Amino acid sequence: TKLVKVRRPFNNINNFSEYELVEANTIVPGDSILLEREENSNDPIIVPCDGIILEGYCTVNESDLTGENTLVLRKEILDEDEMFNYSRDHDSVLFQGTSISTLFSPKAKKEQIILLATNTGYNTYRGNMVKNWEHQKPENERFNFDLIILGIVFFAMWVLSSVLVFLFYTEDYDNDSKSVINISYSERFHTCLDNITV
């Protein structure tokens, strides 16, 4: 497991411990992470969690998330004291699993950035993508479910229409049937009388 330098808050967000090496999978929201380039290394740095850049700037390859194989500039958040607003501060957000190509901190004058962890594990942007992919329903299952619902709706409409017909037209139908029978009987009776010869 990759080791990263992390400072953890004591009582509040402004009171941190010293940086210590911890396993990346033990990072929790609120940790301050120091991402820096190792000496004589040009390897990309993998972001261990979702977070907000507190210090420095970097160029990031987000092709795993967006499909665009272009480097994106990310920079430190302008005002740490203001409430975070993604539409305004999205340029300061890094996502877990993306790779940093270049980074620099003007304050420290080193190839490093400081990242505030916001989401880890399945709660990251990448984690949510994986969850949605793992738990998505197959298209044919959705289609079958829709067909069942449609069948139930049509059956209910047929039952309702049958009940309405029975309630409102049965009485009229009976009366009409009696009239037809009476007419038919009367005509036959007269025909029989006409055929009788005295």
mmCIF file of the C-alpha atoms, coordinates in Angstrom:
data_MODEL
# 
_entry.id   MODEL 
# 
loop_
_atom_site.group_PDB 
_atom_site.id 
_atom_site.type_symbol 
_atom_site.label_atom_id 
_atom_site.label_alt_id 
_atom_site.label_comp_id 
_atom_site.label_asym_id 
_atom_site.label_entity_id 
_atom_site.label_seq_id 
_atom_site.pdbx_PDB_ins_code 
_atom_site.Cartn_x 
_atom_site.Cartn_y 
_atom_site.Cartn_z 
_atom_site.occupancy 
_atom_site.B_iso_or_equiv 
_atom_site.pdbx_formal_charge 
_atom_site.auth_seq_id 
_atom_site.auth_comp_id 
_atom_site.auth_asym_id 
_atom_site.auth_atom_id 
_atom_site.pdbx_PDB_model_num 
ATOM 1   C CA . THR A 1 1   ? 0.000    0.000   0.000   1.00 0.00 ? 1   THR A CA 1 
ATOM 2   C CA . LYS A 1 2   ? 1.283    3.430   -0.931  1.00 0.00 ? 2   LYS A CA 1 
ATOM 3   C CA . LEU A 1 3   ? 2.468    5.670   1.899   1.00 0.00 ? 3   LEU A CA 1 
ATOM 4   C CA . VAL A 1 4   ? 1.571    9.367   1.970   1.00 0.00 ? 4   VAL A CA 1 
ATOM 5   C CA . LYS A 1 5   ? 2.452    12.256  4.277   1.00 0.00 ? 5   LYS A CA 1 
ATOM 6   C CA . VAL A 1 6   ? -0.566   13.291  6.335   1.00 0.00 ? 6   VAL A CA 1 
ATOM 7   C CA . ARG A 1 7   ? -1.315   15.789  9.076   1.00 0.00 ? 7   ARG A CA 1 
ATOM 8   C CA . ARG A 1 8   ? -4.393   15.197  11.186  1.00 0.00 ? 8   ARG A CA 1 
ATOM 9   C CA . PRO A 1 9   ? -6.414   17.859  13.023  1.00 0.00 ? 9   PRO A CA 1 
ATOM 10  C CA . PHE A 1 10  ? -6.524   17.701  16.821  1.00 0.00 ? 10  PHE A CA 1 
ATOM 11  C CA . ASN A 1 11  ? -9.452   19.737  18.133  1.00 0.00 ? 11  ASN A CA 1 
ATOM 12  C CA . ASN A 1 12  ? -10.256  21.830  15.073  1.00 0.00 ? 12  ASN A CA 1 
ATOM 13  C CA . ILE A 1 13  ? -9.287   22.270  11.447  1.00 0.00 ? 13  ILE A CA 1 
ATOM 14  C CA . ASN A 1 14  ? -6.598   24.851  12.258  1.00 0.00 ? 14  ASN A CA 1 
ATOM 15  C CA . ASN A 1 15  ? -4.718   22.746  14.821  1.00 0.00 ? 15  ASN A CA 1 
ATOM 16  C CA . PHE A 1 16  ? -2.758   20.032  12.976  1.00 0.00 ? 16  PHE A CA 1 
ATOM 17  C CA . SER A 1 17  ? -0.209   17.461  14.045  1.00 0.00 ? 17  SER A CA 1 
ATOM 18  C CA . GLU A 1 18  ? 3.125    17.115  12.269  1.00 0.00 ? 18  GLU A CA 1 
ATOM 19  C CA . TYR A 1 19  ? 3.256    15.270  8.977   1.00 0.00 ? 19  TYR A CA 1 
ATOM 20  C CA . GLU A 1 20  ? 3.592    11.523  9.313   1.00 0.00 ? 20  GLU A CA 1 
ATOM 21  C CA . LEU A 1 21  ? 3.730    8.680   6.825   1.00 0.00 ? 21  LEU A CA 1 
ATOM 22  C CA . VAL A 1 22  ? 0.515    6.660   6.757   1.00 0.00 ? 22  VAL A CA 1 
ATOM 23  C CA . GLU A 1 23  ? -1.036   4.171   4.375   1.00 0.00 ? 23  GLU A CA 1 
ATOM 24  C CA . ALA A 1 24  ? -3.180   5.807   1.729   1.00 0.00 ? 24  ALA A CA 1 
ATOM 25  C CA . ASN A 1 25  ? -6.192   3.648   2.630   1.00 0.00 ? 25  ASN A CA 1 
ATOM 26  C CA . THR A 1 26  ? -6.220   5.084   6.181   1.00 0.00 ? 26  THR A CA 1 
ATOM 27  C CA . ILE A 1 27  ? -6.842   8.659   5.021   1.00 0.00 ? 27  ILE A CA 1 
ATOM 28  C CA . VAL A 1 28  ? -10.043  10.175  6.397   1.00 0.00 ? 28  VAL A CA 1 
ATOM 29  C CA . PRO A 1 29  ? -11.889  13.395  5.493   1.00 0.00 ? 29  PRO A CA 1 
ATOM 30  C CA . GLY A 1 30  ? -10.261  16.356  7.207   1.00 0.00 ? 30  GLY A CA 1 
ATOM 31  C CA . ASP A 1 31  ? -6.694   15.084  6.828   1.00 0.00 ? 31  ASP A CA 1 
ATOM 32  C CA . SER A 1 32  ? -4.157   17.447  5.291   1.00 0.00 ? 32  SER A CA 1 
ATOM 33  C CA . ILE A 1 33  ? -2.048   15.578  2.720   1.00 0.00 ? 33  ILE A CA 1 
ATOM 34  C CA . LEU A 1 34  ? 1.362    16.622  1.416   1.00 0.00 ? 34  LEU A CA 1 
ATOM 35  C CA . LEU A 1 35  ? 1.849    15.410  -2.147  1.00 0.00 ? 35  LEU A CA 1 
ATOM 36  C CA . GLU A 1 36  ? 5.381    15.969  -3.366  1.00 0.00 ? 36  GLU A CA 1 
ATOM 37  C CA . ARG A 1 37  ? 7.694    14.844  -6.124  1.00 0.00 ? 37  ARG A CA 1 
ATOM 38  C CA . GLU A 1 38  ? 10.359   12.389  -5.056  1.00 0.00 ? 38  GLU A CA 1 
ATOM 39  C CA . GLU A 1 39  ? 13.927   13.259  -5.942  1.00 0.00 ? 39  GLU A CA 1 
ATOM 40  C CA . ASN A 1 40  ? 15.088   12.149  -9.399  1.00 0.00 ? 40  ASN A CA 1 
ATOM 41  C CA . SER A 1 41  ? 11.595   10.914  -10.265 1.00 0.00 ? 41  SER A CA 1 
ATOM 42  C CA . ASN A 1 42  ? 9.331    11.951  -13.125 1.00 0.00 ? 42  ASN A CA 1 
ATOM 43  C CA . ASP A 1 43  ? 6.602    9.430   -12.377 1.00 0.00 ? 43  ASP A CA 1 
ATOM 44  C CA . PRO A 1 44  ? 3.078    10.819  -12.133 1.00 0.00 ? 44  PRO A CA 1 
ATOM 45  C CA . ILE A 1 45  ? 1.660    11.203  -8.622  1.00 0.00 ? 45  ILE A CA 1 
ATOM 46  C CA . ILE A 1 46  ? -1.643   9.410   -8.055  1.00 0.00 ? 46  ILE A CA 1 
ATOM 47  C CA . VAL A 1 47  ? -4.175   11.378  -5.999  1.00 0.00 ? 47  VAL A CA 1 
ATOM 48  C CA . PRO A 1 48  ? -5.150   9.161   -3.015  1.00 0.00 ? 48  PRO A CA 1 
ATOM 49  C CA . CYS A 1 49  ? -8.601   10.710  -2.344  1.00 0.00 ? 49  CYS A CA 1 
ATOM 50  C CA . ASP A 1 50  ? -10.947  13.490  -3.377  1.00 0.00 ? 50  ASP A CA 1 
ATOM 51  C CA . GLY A 1 51  ? -9.780   16.794  -1.975  1.00 0.00 ? 51  GLY A CA 1 
ATOM 52  C CA . ILE A 1 52  ? -9.342   20.552  -2.208  1.00 0.00 ? 52  ILE A CA 1 
ATOM 53  C CA . ILE A 1 53  ? -5.950   22.133  -2.900  1.00 0.00 ? 53  ILE A CA 1 
ATOM 54  C CA . LEU A 1 54  ? -5.004   24.376  0.010   1.00 0.00 ? 54  LEU A CA 1 
ATOM 55  C CA . GLU A 1 55  ? -1.563   25.312  -1.288  1.00 0.00 ? 55  GLU A CA 1 
ATOM 56  C CA . GLY A 1 56  ? 0.118    25.166  -4.698  1.00 0.00 ? 56  GLY A CA 1 
ATOM 57  C CA . TYR A 1 57  ? -1.041   24.275  -8.185  1.00 0.00 ? 57  TYR A CA 1 
ATOM 58  C CA . CYS A 1 58  ? -0.705   21.293  -10.493 1.00 0.00 ? 58  CYS A CA 1 
ATOM 59  C CA . THR A 1 59  ? -1.566   19.840  -13.875 1.00 0.00 ? 59  THR A CA 1 
ATOM 60  C CA . VAL A 1 60  ? -3.708   16.701  -13.754 1.00 0.00 ? 60  VAL A CA 1 
ATOM 61  C CA . ASN A 1 61  ? -4.652   13.974  -16.205 1.00 0.00 ? 61  ASN A CA 1 
ATOM 62  C CA . GLU A 1 62  ? -8.352   13.180  -15.624 1.00 0.00 ? 62  GLU A CA 1 
ATOM 63  C CA . SER A 1 63  ? -8.801   10.918  -18.662 1.00 0.00 ? 63  SER A CA 1 
ATOM 64  C CA . ASP A 1 64  ? -9.910   7.993   -16.441 1.00 0.00 ? 64  ASP A CA 1 
ATOM 65  C CA . LEU A 1 65  ? -12.924  10.051  -15.353 1.00 0.00 ? 65  LEU A CA 1 
ATOM 66  C CA . THR A 1 66  ? -13.701  12.285  -18.330 1.00 0.00 ? 66  THR A CA 1 
ATOM 67  C CA . GLY A 1 67  ? -12.218  10.363  -21.285 1.00 0.00 ? 67  GLY A CA 1 
ATOM 68  C CA . GLU A 1 68  ? -10.291  13.473  -22.386 1.00 0.00 ? 68  GLU A CA 1 
ATOM 69  C CA . ASN A 1 69  ? -6.547   12.846  -22.511 1.00 0.00 ? 69  ASN A CA 1 
ATOM 70  C CA . THR A 1 70  ? -5.577   16.470  -21.857 1.00 0.00 ? 70  THR A CA 1 
ATOM 71  C CA . LEU A 1 71  ? -3.883   17.993  -18.827 1.00 0.00 ? 71  LEU A CA 1 
ATOM 72  C CA . VAL A 1 72  ? -6.047   20.213  -16.645 1.00 0.00 ? 72  VAL A CA 1 
ATOM 73  C CA . LEU A 1 73  ? -4.718   23.002  -14.425 1.00 0.00 ? 73  LEU A CA 1 
ATOM 74  C CA . ARG A 1 74  ? -5.791   22.857  -10.775 1.00 0.00 ? 74  ARG A CA 1 
ATOM 75  C CA . LYS A 1 75  ? -4.868   25.601  -8.303  1.00 0.00 ? 75  LYS A CA 1 
ATOM 76  C CA . GLU A 1 76  ? -5.214   26.386  -4.630  1.00 0.00 ? 76  GLU A CA 1 
ATOM 77  C CA . ILE A 1 77  ? -8.544   27.579  -3.315  1.00 0.00 ? 77  ILE A CA 1 
ATOM 78  C CA . LEU A 1 78  ? -8.719   31.368  -3.181  1.00 0.00 ? 78  LEU A CA 1 
ATOM 79  C CA . ASP A 1 79  ? -10.292  31.831  0.245   1.00 0.00 ? 79  ASP A CA 1 
ATOM 80  C CA . GLU A 1 80  ? -10.169  28.956  2.742   1.00 0.00 ? 80  GLU A CA 1 
ATOM 81  C CA . ASP A 1 81  ? -12.429  30.816  5.179   1.00 0.00 ? 81  ASP A CA 1 
ATOM 82  C CA . GLU A 1 82  ? -15.367  31.090  2.754   1.00 0.00 ? 82  GLU A CA 1 
ATOM 83  C CA . MET A 1 83  ? -17.867  28.256  2.408   1.00 0.00 ? 83  MET A CA 1 
ATOM 84  C CA . PHE A 1 84  ? -16.857  25.933  -0.431  1.00 0.00 ? 84  PHE A CA 1 
ATOM 85  C CA . ASN A 1 85  ? -18.851  26.421  -3.620  1.00 0.00 ? 85  ASN A CA 1 
ATOM 86  C CA . TYR A 1 86  ? -18.154  23.895  -6.382  1.00 0.00 ? 86  TYR A CA 1 
ATOM 87  C CA . SER A 1 87  ? -19.320  26.134  -9.230  1.00 0.00 ? 87  SER A CA 1 
ATOM 88  C CA . ARG A 1 88  ? -16.838  28.777  -8.054  1.00 0.00 ? 88  ARG A CA 1 
ATOM 89  C CA . ASP A 1 89  ? -14.039  26.593  -6.650  1.00 0.00 ? 89  ASP A CA 1 
ATOM 90  C CA . HIS A 1 90  ? -14.085  23.581  -9.013  1.00 0.00 ? 90  HIS A CA 1 
ATOM 91  C CA . ASP A 1 91  ? -10.581  24.517  -10.250 1.00 0.00 ? 91  ASP A CA 1 
ATOM 92  C CA . SER A 1 92  ? -9.286   23.621  -6.777  1.00 0.00 ? 92  SER A CA 1 
ATOM 93  C CA . VAL A 1 93  ? -10.744  20.088  -6.663  1.00 0.00 ? 93  VAL A CA 1 
ATOM 94  C CA . LEU A 1 94  ? -8.735   16.906  -7.258  1.00 0.00 ? 94  LEU A CA 1 
ATOM 95  C CA . PHE A 1 95  ? -10.346  13.485  -7.692  1.00 0.00 ? 95  PHE A CA 1 
ATOM 96  C CA . GLN A 1 96  ? -9.072   10.183  -6.357  1.00 0.00 ? 96  GLN A CA 1 
ATOM 97  C CA . GLY A 1 97  ? -7.162   8.092   -8.909  1.00 0.00 ? 97  GLY A CA 1 
ATOM 98  C CA . THR A 1 98  ? -6.235   10.955  -11.238 1.00 0.00 ? 98  THR A CA 1 
ATOM 99  C CA . SER A 1 99  ? -2.526   11.463  -11.953 1.00 0.00 ? 99  SER A CA 1 
ATOM 100 C CA . ILE A 1 100 ? -0.578   14.658  -11.322 1.00 0.00 ? 100 ILE A CA 1 
ATOM 101 C CA . SER A 1 101 ? 2.016    15.444  -14.008 1.00 0.00 ? 101 SER A CA 1 
ATOM 102 C CA . THR A 1 102 ? 3.501    18.658  -12.642 1.00 0.00 ? 102 THR A CA 1 
ATOM 103 C CA . LEU A 1 103 ? 3.082    20.442  -9.329  1.00 0.00 ? 103 LEU A CA 1 
ATOM 104 C CA . PHE A 1 104 ? 4.580    23.423  -7.544  1.00 0.00 ? 104 PHE A CA 1 
ATOM 105 C CA . SER A 1 105 ? 4.077    25.436  -4.392  1.00 0.00 ? 105 SER A CA 1 
ATOM 106 C CA . PRO A 1 106 ? 5.210    29.081  -4.684  1.00 0.00 ? 106 PRO A CA 1 
ATOM 107 C CA . LYS A 1 107 ? 5.041    29.384  -0.899  1.00 0.00 ? 107 LYS A CA 1 
ATOM 108 C CA . ALA A 1 108 ? 7.360    26.433  -0.231  1.00 0.00 ? 108 ALA A CA 1 
ATOM 109 C CA . LYS A 1 109 ? 9.207    26.844  -3.552  1.00 0.00 ? 109 LYS A CA 1 
ATOM 110 C CA . LYS A 1 110 ? 9.069    23.081  -4.023  1.00 0.00 ? 110 LYS A CA 1 
ATOM 111 C CA . GLU A 1 111 ? 7.369    20.558  -6.253  1.00 0.00 ? 111 GLU A CA 1 
ATOM 112 C CA . GLN A 1 112 ? 4.545    19.897  -3.841  1.00 0.00 ? 112 GLN A CA 1 
ATOM 113 C CA . ILE A 1 113 ? 0.924    20.702  -3.037  1.00 0.00 ? 113 ILE A CA 1 
ATOM 114 C CA . ILE A 1 114 ? -1.161   20.433  0.127   1.00 0.00 ? 114 ILE A CA 1 
ATOM 115 C CA . LEU A 1 115 ? -4.512   18.729  -0.265  1.00 0.00 ? 115 LEU A CA 1 
ATOM 116 C CA . LEU A 1 116 ? -7.431   18.703  2.202   1.00 0.00 ? 116 LEU A CA 1 
ATOM 117 C CA . ALA A 1 117 ? -9.163   15.298  2.052   1.00 0.00 ? 117 ALA A CA 1 
ATOM 118 C CA . THR A 1 118 ? -12.918  15.584  1.514   1.00 0.00 ? 118 THR A CA 1 
ATOM 119 C CA . ASN A 1 119 ? -14.006  12.081  0.426   1.00 0.00 ? 119 ASN A CA 1 
ATOM 120 C CA . THR A 1 120 ? -12.410  8.643   0.600   1.00 0.00 ? 120 THR A CA 1 
ATOM 121 C CA . GLY A 1 121 ? -13.169  5.099   -0.561  1.00 0.00 ? 121 GLY A CA 1 
ATOM 122 C CA . TYR A 1 122 ? -16.614  4.509   -2.038  1.00 0.00 ? 122 TYR A CA 1 
ATOM 123 C CA . ASN A 1 123 ? -17.625  8.085   -1.197  1.00 0.00 ? 123 ASN A CA 1 
ATOM 124 C CA . THR A 1 124 ? -15.215  9.532   -3.777  1.00 0.00 ? 124 THR A CA 1 
ATOM 125 C CA . TYR A 1 125 ? -16.329  10.537  -7.258  1.00 0.00 ? 125 TYR A CA 1 
ATOM 126 C CA . ARG A 1 126 ? -14.632  7.443   -8.682  1.00 0.00 ? 126 ARG A CA 1 
ATOM 127 C CA . GLY A 1 127 ? -16.155  5.266   -5.933  1.00 0.00 ? 127 GLY A CA 1 
ATOM 128 C CA . ASN A 1 128 ? -19.656  6.466   -6.826  1.00 0.00 ? 128 ASN A CA 1 
ATOM 129 C CA . MET A 1 129 ? -18.990  5.657   -10.483 1.00 0.00 ? 129 MET A CA 1 
ATOM 130 C CA . VAL A 1 130 ? -17.940  2.117   -9.514  1.00 0.00 ? 130 VAL A CA 1 
ATOM 131 C CA . LYS A 1 131 ? -20.999  1.676   -7.265  1.00 0.00 ? 131 LYS A CA 1 
ATOM 132 C CA . ASN A 1 132 ? -23.351  2.798   -10.015 1.00 0.00 ? 132 ASN A CA 1 
ATOM 133 C CA . TRP A 1 133 ? -21.653  0.478   -12.488 1.00 0.00 ? 133 TRP A CA 1 
ATOM 134 C CA . GLU A 1 134 ? -21.758  -2.518  -10.126 1.00 0.00 ? 134 GLU A CA 1 
ATOM 135 C CA . HIS A 1 135 ? -25.413  -2.058  -9.163  1.00 0.00 ? 135 HIS A CA 1 
ATOM 136 C CA . GLN A 1 136 ? -26.906  -0.984  -12.471 1.00 0.00 ? 136 GLN A CA 1 
ATOM 137 C CA . LYS A 1 137 ? -29.768  -3.091  -13.837 1.00 0.00 ? 137 LYS A CA 1 
ATOM 138 C CA . PRO A 1 138 ? -29.369  -4.761  -17.249 1.00 0.00 ? 138 PRO A CA 1 
ATOM 139 C CA . GLU A 1 139 ? -31.301  -3.031  -20.027 1.00 0.00 ? 139 GLU A CA 1 
ATOM 140 C CA . ASN A 1 140 ? -33.409  -6.123  -20.787 1.00 0.00 ? 140 ASN A CA 1 
ATOM 141 C CA . GLU A 1 141 ? -34.396  -6.373  -17.095 1.00 0.00 ? 141 GLU A CA 1 
ATOM 142 C CA . ARG A 1 142 ? -35.595  -2.771  -17.137 1.00 0.00 ? 142 ARG A CA 1 
ATOM 143 C CA . PHE A 1 143 ? -37.494  -3.432  -20.382 1.00 0.00 ? 143 PHE A CA 1 
ATOM 144 C CA . ASN A 1 144 ? -39.196  -6.519  -18.901 1.00 0.00 ? 144 ASN A CA 1 
ATOM 145 C CA . PHE A 1 145 ? -40.148  -4.580  -15.771 1.00 0.00 ? 145 PHE A CA 1 
ATOM 146 C CA . ASP A 1 146 ? -41.669  -1.807  -17.919 1.00 0.00 ? 146 ASP A CA 1 
ATOM 147 C CA . LEU A 1 147 ? -43.658  -4.400  -19.886 1.00 0.00 ? 147 LEU A CA 1 
ATOM 148 C CA . ILE A 1 148 ? -45.048  -5.894  -16.667 1.00 0.00 ? 148 ILE A CA 1 
ATOM 149 C CA . ILE A 1 149 ? -46.126  -2.449  -15.424 1.00 0.00 ? 149 ILE A CA 1 
ATOM 150 C CA . LEU A 1 150 ? -47.750  -1.690  -18.787 1.00 0.00 ? 150 LEU A CA 1 
ATOM 151 C CA . GLY A 1 151 ? -49.612  -5.017  -18.707 1.00 0.00 ? 151 GLY A CA 1 
ATOM 152 C CA . ILE A 1 152 ? -50.896  -4.342  -15.191 1.00 0.00 ? 152 ILE A CA 1 
ATOM 153 C CA . VAL A 1 153 ? -52.121  -0.884  -16.238 1.00 0.00 ? 153 VAL A CA 1 
ATOM 154 C CA . PHE A 1 154 ? -53.999  -2.254  -19.283 1.00 0.00 ? 154 PHE A CA 1 
ATOM 155 C CA . PHE A 1 155 ? -55.525  -5.072  -17.216 1.00 0.00 ? 155 PHE A CA 1 
ATOM 156 C CA . ALA A 1 156 ? -56.729  -2.596  -14.583 1.00 0.00 ? 156 ALA A CA 1 
ATOM 157 C CA . MET A 1 157 ? -58.263  -0.392  -17.295 1.00 0.00 ? 157 MET A CA 1 
ATOM 158 C CA . TRP A 1 158 ? -60.037  -3.420  -18.825 1.00 0.00 ? 158 TRP A CA 1 
ATOM 159 C CA . VAL A 1 159 ? -61.471  -4.477  -15.438 1.00 0.00 ? 159 VAL A CA 1 
ATOM 160 C CA . LEU A 1 160 ? -62.635  -0.934  -14.695 1.00 0.00 ? 160 LEU A CA 1 
ATOM 161 C CA . SER A 1 161 ? -64.299  -0.529  -18.087 1.00 0.00 ? 161 SER A CA 1 
ATOM 162 C CA . SER A 1 162 ? -66.043  -3.925  -17.705 1.00 0.00 ? 162 SER A CA 1 
ATOM 163 C CA . VAL A 1 163 ? -67.411  -2.944  -14.293 1.00 0.00 ? 163 VAL A CA 1 
ATOM 164 C CA . LEU A 1 164 ? -68.656  0.397   -15.630 1.00 0.00 ? 164 LEU A CA 1 
ATOM 165 C CA . VAL A 1 165 ? -70.383  -1.277  -18.577 1.00 0.00 ? 165 VAL A CA 1 
ATOM 166 C CA . PHE A 1 166 ? -72.017  -3.811  -16.286 1.00 0.00 ? 166 PHE A CA 1 
ATOM 167 C CA . LEU A 1 167 ? -73.266  -1.139  -13.862 1.00 0.00 ? 167 LEU A CA 1 
ATOM 168 C CA . PHE A 1 168 ? -74.631  1.394   -16.353 1.00 0.00 ? 168 PHE A CA 1 
ATOM 169 C CA . TYR A 1 169 ? -75.820  -0.658  -19.336 1.00 0.00 ? 169 TYR A CA 1 
ATOM 170 C CA . THR A 1 170 ? -77.164  -3.928  -17.874 1.00 0.00 ? 170 THR A CA 1 
ATOM 171 C CA . GLU A 1 171 ? -80.587  -2.473  -16.956 1.00 0.00 ? 171 GLU A CA 1 
ATOM 172 C CA . ASP A 1 172 ? -81.071  -0.868  -20.382 1.00 0.00 ? 172 ASP A CA 1 
ATOM 173 C CA . TYR A 1 173 ? -79.949  -4.082  -22.053 1.00 0.00 ? 173 TYR A CA 1 
ATOM 174 C CA . ASP A 1 174 ? -82.499  -6.138  -20.091 1.00 0.00 ? 174 ASP A CA 1 
ATOM 175 C CA . ASN A 1 175 ? -85.326  -3.755  -21.025 1.00 0.00 ? 175 ASN A CA 1 
ATOM 176 C CA . ASP A 1 176 ? -84.347  -3.812  -24.698 1.00 0.00 ? 176 ASP A CA 1 
ATOM 177 C CA . SER A 1 177 ? -84.156  -7.622  -24.626 1.00 0.00 ? 177 SER A CA 1 
ATOM 178 C CA . LYS A 1 178 ? -87.682  -7.871  -23.165 1.00 0.00 ? 178 LYS A CA 1 
ATOM 179 C CA . SER A 1 179 ? -89.011  -5.544  -25.844 1.00 0.00 ? 179 SER A CA 1 
ATOM 180 C CA . VAL A 1 180 ? -87.480  -7.649  -28.608 1.00 0.00 ? 180 VAL A CA 1 
ATOM 181 C CA . ILE A 1 181 ? -88.902  -10.841 -27.090 1.00 0.00 ? 181 ILE A CA 1 
ATOM 182 C CA . ASN A 1 182 ? -92.369  -9.293  -26.780 1.00 0.00 ? 182 ASN A CA 1 
ATOM 183 C CA . ILE A 1 183 ? -92.282  -8.038  -30.337 1.00 0.00 ? 183 ILE A CA 1 
ATOM 184 C CA . SER A 1 184 ? -91.106  -11.385 -31.656 1.00 0.00 ? 184 SER A CA 1 
ATOM 185 C CA . TYR A 1 185 ? -93.753  -13.288 -29.643 1.00 0.00 ? 185 TYR A CA 1 
ATOM 186 C CA . SER A 1 186 ? -96.516  -10.919 -30.793 1.00 0.00 ? 186 SER A CA 1 
ATOM 187 C CA . GLU A 1 187 ? -95.603  -11.340 -34.469 1.00 0.00 ? 187 GLU A CA 1 
ATOM 188 C CA . ARG A 1 188 ? -95.522  -15.129 -34.223 1.00 0.00 ? 188 ARG A CA 1 
ATOM 189 C CA . PHE A 1 189 ? -98.859  -15.183 -32.424 1.00 0.00 ? 189 PHE A CA 1 
ATOM 190 C CA . HIS A 1 190 ? -100.546 -13.134 -35.160 1.00 0.00 ? 190 HIS A CA 1 
ATOM 191 C CA . THR A 1 191 ? -98.962  -15.259 -37.863 1.00 0.00 ? 191 THR A CA 1 
ATOM 192 C CA . CYS A 1 192 ? -100.319 -18.403 -36.263 1.00 0.00 ? 192 CYS A CA 1 
ATOM 193 C CA . LEU A 1 193 ? -103.795 -16.836 -36.011 1.00 0.00 ? 193 LEU A CA 1 
ATOM 194 C CA . ASP A 1 194 ? -103.712 -15.884 -39.682 1.00 0.00 ? 194 ASP A CA 1 
ATOM 195 C CA . ASN A 1 195 ? -102.873 -19.458 -40.653 1.00 0.00 ? 195 ASN A CA 1 
ATOM 196 C CA . ILE A 1 196 ? -105.714 -20.953 -38.689 1.00 0.00 ? 196 ILE A CA 1 
ATOM 197 C CA . THR A 1 197 ? -108.705 -21.648 -40.872 1.00 0.00 ? 197 THR A CA 1 
ATOM 198 C CA . VAL A 1 198 ? -112.068 -22.219 -39.403 1.00 0.00 ? 198 VAL A CA 1 
# 
